[in-house]
């Protein structure tokens, strides 16, 4: 689950962009993208077939009447709905915290009732970027500790560890309430390296 989308081929302008293995199928219509899950199966002739599958979080099946095209800006906004980071300066460094309840459109799952790891990485990368702006991501590593239930309230945190020249090293986490004890537990940990452009002043 290194990313939400790993594209293996593009057909004609009005056809499908298919993903490999687990994934998402994008129906391209007039420069808009329709996003829905796909399953991969193999026909008798050995040809790999991609077809829509049930939304395992909402138990609904996408159809042409239900699916609406989303341009990239709209899709980005939908993925970050409710994302409102609180920033604080601690010892001269910028820390960030987000409390997030996923709405129906953000409950992206592949396995039943487990939030997709690629979406978790997307949220952490966004929070790191907001802490380090205008630096850009050079590397991002996420360790998944516990599956996240799509109905769980999430707490995301990000903080700097050290700075070297144009590089800034970050750490972060996603916490959720334990379904048994109710205590907040770490569901994912992340480390990242962000780099400022050469025209920007080096980090002290």
Backbone as JSON Lines, residues from 0, in Angstrom:
{"i":0,"aa":"X","n":[0.84,-1.2,0.0],"ca":[0.0,0.0,0.0],"c":[0.87,1.25,0.0]}
{"i":1,"aa":"X","n":[1.82,1.31,-0.9],"ca":[2.72,2.46,-0.91],"c":[2.03,3.72,-1.38]}
{"i":2,"aa":"X","n":[0.93,3.6,-2.09],"ca":[0.17,4.77,-2.5],"c":[-1.23,4.35,-2.86]}
{"i":3,"aa":"X","n":[-2.13,5.34,-2.9],"ca":[-3.51,5.04,-3.25],"c":[-3.62,4.62,-4.71]}
{"i":4,"aa":"X","n":[-2.8,5.2,-5.57],"ca":[-2.91,4.93,-6.99],"c":[-1.57,4.49,-7.54]}
{"i":5,"aa":"X","n":[-1.52,3.32,-8.17],"ca":[-0.32,2.94,-8.89],"c":[-0.77,2.55,-10.29]}
{"i":6,"aa":"X","n":[-0.57,3.42,-11.24],"ca":[-1.14,3.23,-12.55],"c":[-0.25,2.34,-13.41]}
{"i":7,"aa":"X","n":[-0.88,1.4,-14.13],"ca":[-0.12,0.5,-14.97],"c":[-0.41,0.72,-16.45]}
{"i":8,"aa":"X","n":[-1.41,1.48,-16.78],"ca":[-1.69,1.69,-18.19],"c":[-2.79,2.69,-18.39]}
{"i":9,"aa":"X","n":[-2.72,3.45,-19.46],"ca":[-3.74,4.43,-19.79],"c":[-4.28,4.09,-21.16]}
{"i":10,"aa":"X","n":[-5.6,3.95,-21.26],"ca":[-6.21,3.66,-22.54],"c":[-6.61,4.97,-23.21]}
{"i":11,"aa":"X","n":[-7.69,4.97,-23.96],"ca":[-8.09,6.18,-24.67],"c":[-8.64,7.21,-23.7]}
{"i":12,"aa":"X","n":[-8.86,8.43,-24.21],"ca":[-9.29,9.55,-23.36],"c":[-10.59,9.22,-22.63]}
{"i":13,"aa":"X","n":[-11.49,8.47,-23.27],"ca":[-12.8,8.2,-22.67],"c":[-12.86,6.85,-21.97]}
{"i":14,"aa":"X","n":[-11.71,6.15,-21.86],"ca":[-11.72,4.82,-21.29],"c":[-11.23,4.83,-19.85]}
{"i":15,"aa":"X","n":[-10.81,3.67,-19.36],"ca":[-10.45,3.52,-17.96],"c":[-8.96,3.58,-17.76]}
{"i":16,"aa":"X","n":[-8.56,4.14,-16.61],"ca":[-7.19,4.03,-16.13],"c":[-7.21,2.95,-15.07]}
{"i":17,"aa":"X","n":[-6.51,1.84,-15.29],"ca":[-6.59,0.7,-14.37],"c":[-5.4,0.68,-13.43]}
{"i":18,"aa":"X","n":[-5.63,0.18,-12.24],"ca":[-4.54,0.06,-11.27],"c":[-4.13,-1.39,-11.15]}
{"i":19,"aa":"X","n":[-2.97,-1.63,-10.55],"ca":[-2.5,-2.99,-10.36],"c":[-2.9,-3.49,-8.99]}
{"i":20,"aa":"X","n":[-3.33,-4.75,-8.93],"ca":[-3.64,-5.38,-7.64],"c":[-4.78,-4.67,-6.94]}
{"i":21,"aa":"X","n":[-4.58,-4.45,-5.64],"ca":[-5.56,-3.69,-4.87],"c":[-5.64,-2.31,-5.49]}
{"i":22,"aa":"X","n":[-6.78,-1.7,-5.49],"ca":[-6.7,-0.35,-6.0],"c":[-7.98,0.32,-6.32]}
{"i":23,"aa":"X","n":[-7.83,1.27,-7.21],"ca":[-8.88,2.21,-7.53],"c":[-8.98,2.29,-9.03]}
{"i":24,"aa":"X","n":[-10.17,2.4,-9.55],"ca":[-10.35,2.54,-10.99],"c":[-10.85,3.94,-11.27]}
{"i":25,"aa":"X","n":[-10.23,4.62,-12.2],"ca":[-10.58,5.98,-12.53],"c":[-11.22,6.01,-13.9]}
{"i":26,"aa":"X","n":[-12.47,6.41,-13.99],"ca":[-13.12,6.55,-15.28],"c":[-12.95,7.99,-15.74]}
{"i":27,"aa":"X","n":[-12.27,8.18,-16.84],"ca":[-11.94,9.53,-17.28],"c":[-13.06,10.07,-18.16]}
{"i":28,"aa":"X","n":[-13.61,11.19,-17.78],"ca":[-14.68,11.81,-18.53],"c":[-14.44,13.31,-18.58]}
{"i":29,"aa":"X","n":[-14.09,13.84,-19.74],"ca":[-13.9,15.28,-19.93],"c":[-12.97,15.87,-18.89]}
{"i":30,"aa":"X","n":[-11.82,15.25,-18.72],"ca":[-10.76,15.71,-17.8],"c":[-11.16,15.63,-16.34]}
{"i":31,"aa":"X","n":[-12.25,14.9,-16.04],"ca":[-12.63,14.67,-14.65],"c":[-12.36,13.2,-14.31]}
{"i":32,"aa":"X","n":[-12.24,12.91,-13.05],"ca":[-11.96,11.55,-12.62],"c":[-13.1,11.03,-11.77]}
{"i":33,"aa":"X","n":[-13.59,9.84,-12.1],"ca":[-14.58,9.15,-11.29],"c":[-13.84,8.05,-10.56]}
{"i":34,"aa":"X","n":[-13.88,8.07,-9.24],"ca":[-13.08,7.16,-8.45],"c":[-13.97,6.11,-7.8]}
{"i":35,"aa":"X","n":[-13.62,4.83,-8.0],"ca":[-14.32,3.78,-7.28],"c":[-13.4,2.57,-7.19]}
{"i":36,"aa":"X","n":[-13.62,1.68,-6.19],"ca":[-12.72,0.54,-6.0],"c":[-12.84,-0.44,-7.15]}
{"i":37,"aa":"X","n":[-11.78,-1.2,-7.36],"ca":[-11.83,-2.27,-8.35],"c":[-11.32,-3.55,-7.72]}
{"i":38,"aa":"X","n":[-11.81,-4.66,-8.23],"ca":[-11.29,-5.97,-7.85],"c":[-10.55,-6.55,-9.04]}
{"i":39,"aa":"X","n":[-9.54,-7.36,-8.77],"ca":[-8.78,-7.97,-9.84],"c":[-9.05,-9.46,-9.86]}
{"i":40,"aa":"X","n":[-9.44,-9.99,-11.0],"ca":[-9.68,-11.41,-11.15],"c":[-9.07,-11.86,-12.47]}
{"i":41,"aa":"X","n":[-8.94,-13.17,-12.64],"ca":[-8.32,-13.7,-13.85],"c":[-9.34,-14.56,-14.59]}
{"i":42,"aa":"X","n":[-9.52,-14.27,-15.88],"ca":[-10.46,-15.03,-16.69],"c":[-9.86,-16.38,-17.07]}
{"i":43,"aa":"X","n":[-10.65,-17.23,-17.72],"ca":[-10.16,-18.55,-18.11],"c":[-8.99,-18.46,-19.08]}
{"i":44,"aa":"X","n":[-8.96,-17.4,-19.86],"ca":[-7.87,-17.23,-20.82],"c":[-6.61,-16.66,-20.17]}
{"i":45,"aa":"X","n":[-6.7,-16.37,-18.87],"ca":[-5.54,-15.83,-18.18],"c":[-5.45,-14.33,-18.19]}
{"i":46,"aa":"X","n":[-6.44,-13.63,-18.77],"ca":[-6.44,-12.17,-18.84],"c":[-6.91,-11.6,-17.51]}
{"i":47,"aa":"X","n":[-6.2,-10.61,-17.0],"ca":[-6.59,-9.97,-15.74],"c":[-7.74,-9.01,-15.99]}
{"i":48,"aa":"X","n":[-8.8,-9.13,-15.21],"ca":[-9.99,-8.31,-15.38],"c":[-10.15,-7.43,-14.16]}
{"i":49,"aa":"X","n":[-10.41,-6.12,-14.38],"ca":[-10.67,-5.18,-13.29],"c":[-12.16,-4.83,-13.33]}
{"i":50,"aa":"X","n":[-12.82,-4.93,-12.19],"ca":[-14.24,-4.61,-12.14],"c":[-14.58,-3.95,-10.81]}
{"i":51,"aa":"X","n":[-15.62,-3.1,-10.77],"ca":[-15.99,-2.44,-9.51],"c":[-16.38,-3.46,-8.45]}
{"i":52,"aa":"X","n":[-16.03,-3.17,-7.19],"ca":[-16.42,-4.02,-6.09],"c":[-17.23,-3.21,-5.08]}
{"i":53,"aa":"X","n":[-17.79,-3.91,-4.12],"ca":[-18.59,-3.26,-3.08],"c":[-17.72,-2.33,-2.26]}
{"i":54,"aa":"X","n":[-18.23,-1.17,-1.91],"ca":[-17.55,-0.27,-0.98],"c":[-17.61,-0.92,0.39]}
{"i":55,"aa":"X","n":[-16.46,-1.44,0.87],"ca":[-16.48,-2.24,2.09],"c":[-16.68,-1.41,3.34]}
{"i":56,"aa":"X","n":[-16.65,-0.09,3.21],"ca":[-16.92,0.75,4.39],"c":[-18.39,1.11,4.49]}
{"i":57,"aa":"X","n":[-19.02,1.36,3.35],"ca":[-20.41,1.8,3.39],"c":[-21.38,0.71,2.96]}
{"i":58,"aa":"X","n":[-20.85,-0.46,2.51],"ca":[-21.67,-1.58,2.04],"c":[-22.55,-1.19,0.87]}
{"i":59,"aa":"X","n":[-22.06,-0.27,0.03],"ca":[-22.81,0.13,-1.15],"c":[-22.01,-0.2,-2.39]}
{"i":60,"aa":"X","n":[-22.68,-0.34,-3.5],"ca":[-22.03,-0.64,-4.76],"c":[-22.13,0.57,-5.67]}
{"i":61,"aa":"X","n":[-21.02,1.07,-6.24],"ca":[-21.06,2.24,-7.1],"c":[-21.81,1.95,-8.39]}
{"i":62,"aa":"X","n":[-22.54,2.92,-8.86],"ca":[-23.22,2.8,-10.14],"c":[-23.07,4.09,-10.89]}
{"i":63,"aa":"X","n":[-23.42,4.07,-12.18],"ca":[-23.26,5.27,-12.99],"c":[-24.15,6.39,-12.5]}
{"i":64,"aa":"X","n":[-25.29,6.05,-11.9],"ca":[-26.2,7.09,-11.41],"c":[-25.73,7.67,-10.09]}
{"i":65,"aa":"X","n":[-24.96,6.87,-9.3],"ca":[-24.51,7.33,-7.99],"c":[-23.17,8.05,-8.08]}
{"i":66,"aa":"X","n":[-22.33,7.68,-9.06],"ca":[-20.98,8.18,-9.13],"c":[-20.94,9.52,-9.85]}
{"i":67,"aa":"X","n":[-20.35,10.52,-9.22],"ca":[-20.25,11.85,-9.81],"c":[-18.79,12.17,-10.08]}
{"i":68,"aa":"X","n":[-18.51,12.81,-11.23],"ca":[-17.13,13.17,-11.53],"c":[-16.6,14.19,-10.52]}
{"i":69,"aa":"X","n":[-15.31,14.05,-10.18],"ca":[-14.63,15.0,-9.3],"c":[-13.39,15.49,-10.01]}
{"i":70,"aa":"X","n":[-13.23,16.83,-10.12],"ca":[-11.96,17.31,-10.63],"c":[-10.95,17.22,-9.5]}
{"i":71,"aa":"X","n":[-9.67,17.42,-9.82],"ca":[-8.61,17.19,-8.83],"c":[-8.74,18.1,-7.61]}
{"i":72,"aa":"X","n":[-9.13,19.36,-7.84],"ca":[-9.29,20.29,-6.71],"c":[-10.41,19.88,-5.79]}
{"i":73,"aa":"X","n":[-11.53,19.45,-6.38],"ca":[-12.68,19.01,-5.58],"c":[-12.33,17.75,-4.8]}
{"i":74,"aa":"X","n":[-11.65,16.8,-5.46],"ca":[-11.26,15.56,-4.8],"c":[-10.32,15.83,-3.64]}
{"i":75,"aa":"X","n":[-9.36,16.72,-3.84],"ca":[-8.41,17.09,-2.79],"c":[-9.15,17.67,-1.59]}
{"i":76,"aa":"X","n":[-10.12,18.53,-1.86],"ca":[-10.92,19.12,-0.78],"c":[-11.74,18.09,-0.03]}
{"i":77,"aa":"X","n":[-12.3,17.12,-0.77],"ca":[-13.09,16.07,-0.13],"c":[-12.22,15.23,0.8]}
{"i":78,"aa":"X","n":[-10.99,14.91,0.37],"ca":[-10.1,14.09,1.18],"c":[-9.67,14.8,2.46]}
{"i":79,"aa":"X","n":[-9.65,16.15,2.42],"ca":[-9.2,16.92,3.58],"c":[-10.36,17.58,4.33]}
{"i":80,"aa":"X","n":[-11.58,17.14,4.09],"ca":[-12.73,17.7,4.81],"c":[-12.54,17.51,6.31]}
{"i":81,"aa":"X","n":[-12.73,18.58,7.08],"ca":[-12.58,18.51,8.53],"c":[-11.15,18.63,9.01]}
{"i":82,"aa":"X","n":[-10.21,18.71,8.09],"ca":[-8.79,18.81,8.44],"c":[-8.47,20.26,8.8]}
{"i":83,"aa":"X","n":[-8.27,20.53,10.09],"ca":[-7.98,21.89,10.56],"c":[-6.86,21.82,11.59]}
{"i":84,"aa":"X","n":[-5.63,21.91,11.13],"ca":[-4.51,21.75,12.07],"c":[-4.36,22.92,13.03]}
{"i":85,"aa":"X","n":[-4.01,22.58,14.27],"ca":[-3.65,23.58,15.28],"c":[-2.13,23.57,15.4]}
{"i":86,"aa":"X","n":[-1.53,24.76,15.28],"ca":[-0.07,24.87,15.32],"c":[0.37,25.5,16.63]}
{"i":87,"aa":"X","n":[1.51,25.05,17.11],"ca":[2.1,25.62,18.32],"c":[3.61,25.64,18.16]}
{"i":88,"aa":"X","n":[4.22,26.64,18.74],"ca":[5.68,26.76,18.71],"c":[6.24,26.25,20.04]}
{"i":89,"aa":"X","n":[7.06,25.21,19.94],"ca":[7.68,24.62,21.13],"c":[9.19,24.67,20.93]}
{"i":90,"aa":"X","n":[9.86,25.41,21.79],"ca":[11.32,25.58,21.68],"c":[11.73,26.08,20.3]}
{"i":91,"aa":"X","n":[10.91,26.96,19.75],"ca":[11.24,27.54,18.45],"c":[10.9,26.67,17.27]}
{"i":92,"aa":"X","n":[10.26,25.51,17.48],"ca":[9.89,24.6,16.39],"c":[8.37,24.54,16.26]}
{"i":93,"aa":"X","n":[7.92,24.32,15.03],"ca":[6.49,24.29,14.76],"c":[5.94,22.88,14.88]}
{"i":94,"aa":"X","n":[4.99,22.7,15.79],"ca":[4.31,21.43,15.98],"c":[2.86,21.58,15.5]}
{"i":95,"aa":"X","n":[2.24,20.45,15.11],"ca":[0.87,20.52,14.61],"c":[0.06,19.34,15.13]}
{"i":96,"aa":"X","n":[-1.23,19.59,15.38],"ca":[-2.17,18.57,15.84],"c":[-3.48,18.72,15.08]}
{"i":97,"aa":"X","n":[-4.08,17.59,14.7],"ca":[-5.38,17.59,14.02],"c":[-6.27,16.56,14.69]}
{"i":98,"aa":"X","n":[-7.5,16.95,15.03],"ca":[-8.53,16.02,15.47],"c":[-9.48,15.83,14.28]}
{"i":99,"aa":"X","n":[-9.68,14.58,13.88],"ca":[-10.41,14.33,12.64],"c":[-11.38,13.17,12.78]}
{"i":100,"aa":"X","n":[-12.64,13.42,12.43],"ca":[-13.65,12.37,12.29],"c":[-13.91,12.21,10.8]}
{"i":101,"aa":"X","n":[-13.66,11.03,10.26],"ca":[-13.81,10.82,8.83],"c":[-15.28,10.81,8.43]}
{"i":102,"aa":"X","n":[-15.59,11.54,7.36],"ca":[-16.96,11.49,6.84],"c":[-17.08,10.32,5.87]}
{"i":103,"aa":"X","n":[-18.27,10.13,5.31],"ca":[-18.53,8.96,4.47],"c":[-17.59,8.91,3.26]}
{"i":104,"aa":"X","n":[-17.27,10.05,2.68],"ca":[-16.42,10.07,1.48],"c":[-14.94,9.85,1.81]}
{"i":105,"aa":"X","n":[-14.57,10.02,3.09],"ca":[-13.18,9.82,3.5],"c":[-12.91,8.41,4.01]}
{"i":106,"aa":"X","n":[-13.93,7.61,4.14],"ca":[-13.75,6.26,4.69],"c":[-13.31,5.3,3.59]}
{"i":107,"aa":"X","n":[-12.1,5.52,3.14],"ca":[-11.54,4.74,2.03],"c":[-10.95,3.46,2.6]}
{"i":108,"aa":"X","n":[-11.52,2.33,2.2],"ca":[-11.07,1.04,2.71],"c":[-10.8,0.09,1.55]}
{"i":109,"aa":"X","n":[-9.87,-0.84,1.76],"ca":[-9.75,-1.98,0.86],"c":[-10.23,-3.22,1.59]}
{"i":110,"aa":"X","n":[-9.65,-3.47,2.76],"ca":[-10.16,-4.54,3.61],"c":[-11.33,-4.0,4.43]}
{"i":111,"aa":"X","n":[-12.32,-4.85,4.74],"ca":[-13.51,-4.37,5.45],"c":[-13.16,-3.68,6.77]}
{"i":112,"aa":"X","n":[-13.73,-2.48,6.93],"ca":[-13.65,-1.72,8.17],"c":[-12.22,-1.38,8.58]}
{"i":113,"aa":"X","n":[-11.34,-1.21,7.61],"ca":[-9.96,-0.81,7.88],"c":[-9.59,0.32,6.92]}
{"i":114,"aa":"X","n":[-9.25,1.49,7.48],"ca":[-8.93,2.64,6.64],"c":[-7.66,2.35,5.83]}
{"i":115,"aa":"X","n":[-7.7,2.67,4.56],"ca":[-6.61,2.39,3.62],"c":[-5.3,3.05,4.1]}
{"i":116,"aa":"X","n":[-4.21,2.29,4.08],"ca":[-2.92,2.82,4.51],"c":[-2.45,3.98,3.66]}
{"i":117,"aa":"X","n":[-2.79,3.98,2.37],"ca":[-2.39,5.09,1.51],"c":[-3.05,6.4,1.91]}
{"i":118,"aa":"X","n":[-4.29,6.32,2.39],"ca":[-4.98,7.53,2.85],"c":[-4.36,8.03,4.15]}
{"i":119,"aa":"X","n":[-3.97,7.11,5.03],"ca":[-3.28,7.52,6.26],"c":[-1.97,8.24,5.93]}
{"i":120,"aa":"X","n":[-1.22,7.7,4.96],"ca":[0.04,8.33,4.55],"c":[-0.22,9.71,3.94]}
{"i":121,"aa":"X","n":[-1.3,9.84,3.19],"ca":[-1.67,11.13,2.6],"c":[-1.91,12.18,3.68]}
{"i":122,"aa":"X","n":[-2.64,11.81,4.73],"ca":[-2.94,12.75,5.81],"c":[-1.67,13.16,6.55]}
{"i":123,"aa":"X","n":[-0.79,12.19,6.83],"ca":[0.45,12.51,7.52],"c":[1.35,13.39,6.66]}
{"i":124,"aa":"X","n":[1.44,13.1,5.38],"ca":[2.26,13.92,4.48],"c":[1.73,15.35,4.41]}
{"i":125,"aa":"X","n":[0.41,15.5,4.4],"ca":[-0.2,16.83,4.38],"c":[0.17,17.6,5.65]}
{"i":126,"aa":"X","n":[0.11,16.93,6.8],"ca":[0.41,17.6,8.06],"c":[1.89,17.98,8.13]}
{"i":127,"aa":"X","n":[2.77,17.08,7.69],"ca":[4.2,17.41,7.63],"c":[4.43,18.63,6.75]}
{"i":128,"aa":"X","n":[3.79,18.63,5.59],"ca":[3.97,19.74,4.65],"c":[3.5,21.06,5.25]}
{"i":129,"aa":"X","n":[2.4,21.03,5.99],"ca":[1.89,22.25,6.61],"c":[2.85,22.76,7.69]}
{"i":130,"aa":"X","n":[3.58,21.85,8.33],"ca":[4.58,22.27,9.32],"c":[5.82,22.85,8.66]}
{"i":131,"aa":"X","n":[6.16,22.34,7.47],"ca":[7.45,22.66,6.84],"c":[7.33,23.61,5.65]}
{"i":132,"aa":"X","n":[6.16,24.05,5.31],"ca":[5.95,24.92,4.15],"c":[6.99,26.05,4.13]}
{"i":133,"aa":"X","n":[7.7,26.28,3.0],"ca":[7.49,25.74,1.65],"c":[8.38,24.56,1.29]}
{"i":134,"aa":"X","n":[8.9,23.84,2.25],"ca":[9.72,22.66,1.94],"c":[8.84,21.57,1.31]}
{"i":135,"aa":"X","n":[9.47,20.65,0.57],"ca":[8.73,19.58,-0.1],"c":[9.22,18.23,0.4]}
{"i":136,"aa":"X","n":[8.38,17.21,0.21],"ca":[8.7,15.88,0.71],"c":[9.83,15.25,-0.09]}
{"i":137,"aa":"X","n":[10.87,14.8,0.63],"ca":[11.95,14.03,0.01],"c":[11.77,12.54,0.29]}
{"i":138,"aa":"X","n":[11.29,12.21,1.48],"ca":[11.0,10.81,1.81],"c":[9.93,10.76,2.89]}
{"i":139,"aa":"X","n":[9.18,9.67,2.89],"ca":[8.11,9.47,3.87],"c":[8.02,7.98,4.16]}
{"i":140,"aa":"X","n":[8.11,7.62,5.43],"ca":[8.0,6.22,5.86],"c":[6.91,6.12,6.91]}
{"i":141,"aa":"X","n":[5.98,5.18,6.71],"ca":[4.88,4.99,7.65],"c":[4.91,3.55,8.17]}
{"i":142,"aa":"X","n":[4.89,3.4,9.48],"ca":[4.77,2.09,10.12],"c":[3.35,1.97,10.66]}
{"i":143,"aa":"X","n":[2.63,0.96,10.19],"ca":[1.25,0.77,10.59],"c":[1.2,-0.18,11.78]}
{"i":144,"aa":"X","n":[0.72,0.32,12.91],"ca":[0.72,-0.44,14.17],"c":[-0.6,-1.17,14.41]}
{"i":145,"aa":"X","n":[-1.7,-0.49,14.13],"ca":[-3.03,-1.07,14.36],"c":[-3.96,-0.63,13.23]}
{"i":146,"aa":"X","n":[-4.9,-1.5,12.82],"ca":[-5.88,-1.07,11.82],"c":[-6.78,0.02,12.38]}
{"i":147,"aa":"X","n":[-7.13,0.97,11.54],"ca":[-7.99,2.08,11.95],"c":[-9.41,1.84,11.47]}
{"i":148,"aa":"X","n":[-10.34,1.83,12.4],"ca":[-11.75,1.68,12.06],"c":[-12.23,2.99,11.44]}
{"i":149,"aa":"X","n":[-13.0,2.95,10.37],"ca":[-13.42,4.19,9.7],"c":[-14.27,5.12,10.54]}
{"i":150,"aa":"X","n":[-14.88,4.61,11.62],"ca":[-15.69,5.47,12.48],"c":[-14.89,6.08,13.63]}
{"i":151,"aa":"X","n":[-13.62,5.74,13.75],"ca":[-12.81,6.2,14.88],"c":[-12.48,7.69,14.77]}
{"i":152,"aa":"X","n":[-12.42,8.35,15.91],"ca":[-11.9,9.72,15.96],"c":[-10.38,9.64,15.97]}
{"i":153,"aa":"X","n":[-9.75,10.39,15.08],"ca":[-8.31,10.32,14.92],"c":[-7.63,11.58,15.46]}
{"i":154,"aa":"X","n":[-6.46,11.4,16.02],"ca":[-5.62,12.53,16.41],"c":[-4.29,12.38,15.68]}
{"i":155,"aa":"X","n":[-4.0,13.33,14.8],"ca":[-2.76,13.32,14.06],"c":[-1.82,14.36,14.65]}
{"i":156,"aa":"X","n":[-0.55,14.0,14.79],"ca":[0.44,14.94,15.32],"c":[1.69,14.89,14.45]}
{"i":157,"aa":"X","n":[2.36,16.03,14.35],"ca":[3.62,16.12,13.6],"c":[4.54,17.1,14.31]}
{"i":158,"aa":"X","n":[5.84,16.77,14.3],"ca":[6.81,17.64,14.98],"c":[8.18,17.46,14.33]}
{"i":159,"aa":"X","n":[9.02,18.5,14.39],"ca":[10.37,18.39,13.84],"c":[11.31,17.71,14.82]}
{"i":160,"aa":"X","n":[12.28,16.98,14.29],"ca":[13.27,16.32,15.11],"c":[14.62,17.03,15.04]}
{"i":161,"aa":"X","n":[15.04,17.36,13.83],"ca":[16.29,18.1,13.66],"c":[16.31,18.75,12.28]}
{"i":162,"aa":"X","n":[17.22,19.68,12.09],"ca":[17.39,20.36,10.81],"c":[18.86,20.35,10.45]}
{"i":163,"aa":"X","n":[19.13,20.07,9.18],"ca":[20.5,20.07,8.67],"c":[20.51,20.77,7.31]}
{"i":164,"aa":"X","n":[21.09,21.95,7.26],"ca":[21.12,22.68,5.99],"c":[19.71,22.95,5.48]}
{"i":165,"aa":"X","n":[19.42,22.46,4.26],"ca":[18.09,22.65,3.67],"c":[17.11,21.54,4.07]}
{"i":166,"aa":"X","n":[17.56,20.56,4.83],"ca":[16.71,19.43,5.21],"c":[16.14,19.61,6.61]}
{"i":167,"aa":"X","n":[14.9,19.18,6.76],"ca":[14.29,19.15,8.08],"c":[13.68,17.76,8.27]}
{"i":168,"aa":"X","n":[14.0,17.14,9.4],"ca":[13.56,15.78,9.69],"c":[12.34,15.84,10.6]}
{"i":169,"aa":"X","n":[11.29,15.1,10.21],"ca":[10.02,15.16,10.91],"c":[9.62,13.79,11.45]}
{"i":170,"aa":"X","n":[8.81,13.8,12.51],"ca":[8.15,12.6,12.99],"c":[6.68,12.92,13.23]}
{"i":171,"aa":"X","n":[5.86,11.9,13.18],"ca":[4.43,12.11,13.38],"c":[3.72,10.82,13.75]}
{"i":172,"aa":"X","n":[2.46,10.93,14.09],"ca":[1.69,9.75,14.48],"c":[0.21,9.98,14.23]}
{"i":173,"aa":"X","n":[-0.5,8.86,14.16],"ca":[-1.97,8.87,14.16],"c":[-2.4,8.05,15.36]}
{"i":174,"aa":"X","n":[-3.23,8.65,16.22],"ca":[-3.77,7.94,17.37],"c":[-5.28,7.78,17.22]}
{"i":175,"aa":"X","n":[-5.8,6.73,17.85],"ca":[-7.25,6.49,17.87],"c":[-7.61,5.88,19.21]}
{"i":176,"aa":"X","n":[-8.89,5.89,19.51],"ca":[-9.36,5.3,20.76],"c":[-9.36,3.78,20.64]}
{"i":177,"aa":"X","n":[-8.76,3.11,21.62],"ca":[-8.77,1.65,21.63],"c":[-10.22,1.17,21.81]}
{"i":178,"aa":"X","n":[-10.68,0.24,20.95],"ca":[-12.09,-0.18,21.04],"c":[-12.45,-0.88,22.34]}
{"i":179,"aa":"X","n":[-11.45,-1.41,23.07],"ca":[-11.72,-2.11,24.33],"c":[-11.56,-1.19,25.52]}
{"i":180,"aa":"X","n":[-10.38,-0.56,25.64],"ca":[-10.09,0.27,26.81],"c":[-10.57,1.71,26.66]}
{"i":181,"aa":"X","n":[-10.72,2.17,25.45],"ca":[-11.1,3.56,25.21],"c":[-9.94,4.53,25.27]}
{"i":182,"aa":"X","n":[-8.76,4.04,25.64],"ca":[-7.58,4.89,25.71],"c":[-7.03,5.16,24.31]}
{"i":183,"aa":"X","n":[-6.38,6.32,24.15],"ca":[-5.8,6.65,22.86],"c":[-4.53,5.83,22.64]}
{"i":184,"aa":"X","n":[-4.46,5.14,21.52],"ca":[-3.31,4.3,21.2],"c":[-2.78,4.7,19.82]}
{"i":185,"aa":"X","n":[-1.51,4.41,19.58],"ca":[-0.89,4.76,18.31],"c":[-1.29,3.74,17.25]}
{"i":186,"aa":"X","n":[-1.88,4.21,16.17],"ca":[-2.25,3.35,15.04],"c":[-1.19,3.37,13.94]}
{"i":187,"aa":"X","n":[-0.48,4.49,13.82],"ca":[0.56,4.61,12.8],"c":[1.61,5.61,13.25]}
{"i":188,"aa":"X","n":[2.85,5.33,12.91],"ca":[3.96,6.27,13.15],"c":[4.61,6.57,11.81]}
{"i":189,"aa":"X","n":[5.14,7.78,11.7],"ca":[5.76,8.17,10.44],"c":[7.01,9.01,10.68]}
{"i":190,"aa":"X","n":[7.95,8.87,9.77],"ca":[9.12,9.74,9.72],"c":[9.2,10.31,8.31]}
{"i":191,"aa":"X","n":[9.76,11.49,8.21],"ca":[9.84,12.13,6.9],"c":[11.03,13.07,6.85]}
{"i":192,"aa":"X","n":[11.5,13.3,5.64],"ca":[12.52,14.31,5.39],"c":[11.95,15.29,4.38]}
{"i":193,"aa":"X","n":[11.99,16.57,4.73],"ca":[11.54,17.63,3.83],"c":[12.74,18.5,3.46]}
{"i":194,"aa":"X","n":[12.7,19.03,2.24],"ca":[13.82,19.8,1.73],"c":[13.34,21.15,1.23]}
{"i":195,"aa":"X","n":[14.03,22.21,1.64],"ca":[13.75,23.55,1.13],"c":[14.48,23.75,-0.19]}
{"i":196,"aa":"X","n":[13.89,24.54,-1.07],"ca":[14.52,24.83,-2.34],"c":[15.83,25.58,-2.16]}
{"i":197,"aa":"X","n":[16.7,25.49,-3.17],"ca":[18.02,26.12,-3.06],"c":[17.93,27.62,-2.94]}
{"i":198,"aa":"X","n":[16.83,28.19,-3.42],"ca":[16.67,29.64,-3.32],"c":[16.24,30.09,-1.94]}
{"i":199,"aa":"X","n":[15.8,29.09,-1.11],"ca":[15.35,29.4,0.24],"c":[16.52,29.35,1.19]}
{"i":200,"aa":"X","n":[16.41,30.12,2.26],"ca":[17.45,30.15,3.26],"c":[17.54,28.82,3.99]}
{"i":201,"aa":"X","n":[18.74,28.33,4.24],"ca":[18.94,27.07,4.95],"c":[18.37,27.17,6.36]}
{"i":202,"aa":"X","n":[17.9,26.02,6.87],"ca":[17.36,25.98,8.22],"c":[18.53,26.0,9.2]}
{"i":203,"aa":"X","n":[18.44,26.84,10.22],"ca":[19.5,26.9,11.23],"c":[19.43,25.71,12.16]}
